[in-house]
Amino acid sequence: MAMPPRATVAERSWDELRSGTSGFLSLLDTHLGVRVPGFLPPSECAALVRRVYAGRPFWSSDFGGVQFSLGRAWYTHLEQDLEDEYFANARTSDAVVERMLPGLQGRLCEAISALVGAPAIKREGWCGPGVHIFPAGEWLSHNGGDTHFDNEGLSGEQLARRSRALTLVLMLQPPESGGALRLWDVTFAGSDDVSARDLQSPRADVDYRVGELLVLDSYRLHQIQPFTGTSDRISATAHAALDESGSAWEVWF
């Protein structure tokens, strides 16, 4: 039986989305996510991946080496009780990302601005967009990631208002096989607990291609699937939410 539209992932070209005529947020409301093939050409992604590896001395190791990041990710620091370290090193984190991947943070902020039709700027005092590295042959590749919502960076007030919030994932290097992002037709309803019934809801797996951008509602339930092969799974991520003024979006990692 065919899945209903809400349980499918829309696909649009970047030219169409950045024109501002696609009604992007309405499109996102009626699908599990929106994928944008060819957001970056493979040659540029390969160059960025080389720079990610060149920046290995600056990687942050999380959860005992289960995963790494170039730039500091809020959720990993929150879950490891390293919140103070995250904020104390935010400027250094951004400087490292800009040094190793010049212009990437700005490019993702510009992409968010084009999608939502409003200014999108880095959140004051927080780390800007960064890169996740999930090593091949290690724990996450065998087991997949946690099933979760991306609501950790939202304030209590933003959660209470159900402020608009987006997650952007740009695939720089997909694994050789697997590693899709599974999206469920389930959104955050006040608790991070996930039930067996939630996991039986309609879902779709997004198998990324090099240079593909995926945008999802940050309140949507999702999970990285296991993967195989010798290539690390490397992706750039930006989180964004409508600020208290309702006229601009704040961006962080």
N, C-alpha and C positions, 0 to 999 in steps of 0.2 A: 504494500500500500504506500502511495506517495506521501511524503511528509508535508504538513501544512506549511505555508510560506514562512511563518514565524520560526519554524525549525529548519530553515535553510540559510545558507550564507550567500549574500549578494556579491556579485562581481562587477566592478566598474573600472574603467580606465582612469588614470590620474588626470588626463586632460579633461575628462568630463567632470570629475569631482572638483578640481581646482577652479573650474569656470564659475562655481557658485550657483549653478542652475540645477543641480541634481537633487536638492532637498535632502542633503546628507543625513541630518538628524532624523528626519521622518523615515528615511530608508533604514537607518539603524534600528528604529523602533519596531519595524516590521520584519526584521531578520535577526539571526543570531549574531551576525557580524558582517562586515564588508571587507572583502579582499581586493587588493589593488595590485595586479600583476605588473611587473616592470616598473615599479616606482623608482628603482635604481638599476642601471645596467649591470650585468654580471662582472664586467671588467672593473667597475668602480667598487663593487662588493669585494672582489678578490683583493684589491688594493687596501681596502679598509681592514679586511681580515689579516693581511700581512702586518698592518700597523697595530692591530689588537695583539698579535703575538709578540711584536716588538716591545709592546708595553707590559709584557708579562711581569717584570719586577714590580709593577704598580698594581697588579691585580689584588683584589680583596678576596680572601678565602673564607667561604661560609659553610657552616654546619660540618666542620671537620674535613673540608675539601670535597664535599659532595658537589659543590658548584663554586664558580668564581665570578667576579664582576670587574669591569674596568669602569671606575666610578662607583660611588657607594649607593647601594639600593636600600631604601627605607625599610621594606618588609623584612629583609634579612637581619638588619640591625635591631629592629623591633623584636623579632622572635629570638634573638640571642642576647637580649638585654644590653644592647650596645647603643641605645638612643643618644646618649651624651656624646659618644665618639662620632656618630653620624653628623650631628650638628656642628661639633667642634672642627670637623674636617671638611665641611661642605665646600668652602672656597678652594681648598687644595684639590678636592675631588674634581671640581669643574675645571681647574687649571690643567690637571692631568689629562682629562678627557679631551680638552681643546688642543693640548699639545700633541697627543697621539692621534686624534681623529678630528683635525681642524674643520670647523664648520658644521659638524654633524648635529650638535645640540641645536644650533640656530635653524638648521634645515628642518628638524623635527618640529620645532616650535612654529616655524612658518607653515608646515603642513597642517598642523592643528588649526592655525588661524584661517587657512584657506577652507578647511572642511566646515568649520563652525561659523565662519563669517564674522569673526570678532578677534580683537587682539589676544595673543597667547604669549605670555612671558614667564620666565623662570620664577618659581615661587621663592619669595624672599627668605633667605636663611636655609633653604633646602638644597640638596644636590640636584643638578639638572640631569637630563636624559643620559643614560649610560648603556653599557653592554653586558649581557649575561653570557657566560661560557659554561656549558654543561658538557663535561668531559666524556668522550667515547669510552665504553668499556667499564665505566664506574657505576656507582649505586643508582643514580637517577636513570641512566640509560637502561638498566635492567628492570627498574621498578616503576618508572614514570614519576611525575611530580605529584605534589599534594593537590587534592581537589579543593578549590578555593574561589573566593571572590577577591577583587582588587580594591577593597574598601579600607585598607589599613591607613592610607594617607589622608582620609577624609576626616574633617573635624566632626565633633558631635553635632554641631549646628548644621553642617552640610548634610550629614546623615539624616537628621530630623527633617530637613527641607527636601530631602531626596534630590540634592543638587545634581545637575547634569555632570557626569564624569565619564571619561574615555580612557581606554588603554590602547596604545599604538605599539605594535610589534613589527619590526623590520627585520626580515630574515637575511642575514649576511652570509651564513654558511649552514645549510641544512645538513642533517646527518645523511648517511648513505641510504638508510632505510628506516621508516618509522619516524617518531618524533613529532607527529601531528599535534595540533592543539585541539582538544575536544571541547566543544561548546554545548552546553545543555540549555534547553528552554526553561531555565530556572533562574530567578534573580533574587538577590539578597532581600530577606524579609524580616530583618531585625536580629538575626542570629547567624553566626558562622557555622553552626552545626549543619551537616548535610545528611539527609536521611536516605535509606534504601529506596524509598519512593522517588526521591529527587533523582537518583541515579538511573531510574527506569524511565525518566522523562525523555521526550524526543531530543535527539542530539545530532551533531554533525562534527566530523573530523576535518580539520583544515591541514592538508599536506602542503607545506610551504614550498615555493620555488625560490631560487636565488633572486634577491632584489624585490621580493613581494612584501607589500605592507598589508597587515591585517589590523583592522580597527574593531574593537568591541566595547560594549557598555561595561564599565568597570564593575557594575553590580551583577554581571552575568557569571554564573558558575562555569569554571573551566579547569582544564588539567592538561599538562604535557604528557604525551604518551611515551612508552618505552621506545628505544631505538637501538639499531645495530650498526656495525661498521666501525671504521677507524677514524672517521671525521667527527670532531667536536661539533656540538650544536651551538651556534653563535648567533645571537640576535640583539639588536638595539631596541630599547624600550623607553617609552615616555608615558607618564600618567598625567592626566589633565582634568581639571574640574572648574566649573563656573565659580567665580569668586563671589564674595558677599555683596558686591555692588551689582552683580548680575549683568555687567557690561563687558567683562574680560575673563579670560581663562588663565589659571595658574598651572604651571607645568613642573613636574618633579620626576625623580627616579625612585 
